[in-house]
Amino acid sequence: MLARSRDKQKRPEGEAGYTLIELLVVLAVLALLAVAITPQFIGRFSKAKVDAARIQIDSLVSTVDTFYLDMGRYPTQEEGLDILWRAAGEGRSWNGPYVRKPKNLVDPWGRTFLYRRPGTNQMQFDIYTLGADGLEGGSGEDEDVGSWPQEG
């Protein structure tokens, strides 16, 4: 009987398996790769939001310029960017909506873009976002992004 139980424990030739140690080594290597690569992707994702904000702002500046061509004026501080979506009382000249959806007025961090009239640096207006932290100033993902000329 003892001989039979040993025969059952032997694997047929050509059938291979992995030991627990081999599996643990593979998992350790995968974990090390994940630790090394993940921060690079997180950094790129943060930069992508800042880049997306810049692109959206450039588009909104063009949209406000179109509004100016139709209405003969820029939106007031009180009207803000909402007038690009909803008509003001002066319906004859208003040729909008100037943005397809209200969510086009929202920055990559989920907050409405800010509008300032008059703008800084002798600009007619500014369109900007306060970045990820929602506070003035900052760098990286917390950087304020706006329609003002960029330095450097």
Number of C-alpha atoms within 10 A of each C-alpha: 5 6 7 8 9 9 10 9 8 8 10 9 6 6 6 8 8 7 8 8 9 11 10 11 11 11 12 12 11 12 11 11 11 11 11 10 10 10 11 10 10 11 12 11 13 15 14 14 17 24 15 14 23 18 13 21 23 14 14 22 16 12 16 21 16 17 22 14 14 15 16 11 11 19 22 14 13 11 13 16 24 18 19 25 17 15 16 14 7 8 10 10 13 19 14 16 15 20 19 11 11 14 12 16 21 16 23 19 17 10 15 17 23 17 22 18 16 14 14 13 10 8 13 11 21 19 22 22 28 21 25 21 13 14 12 11 12 14 10 12 20 18 18 20 21 21 21 15 9 7 4 3
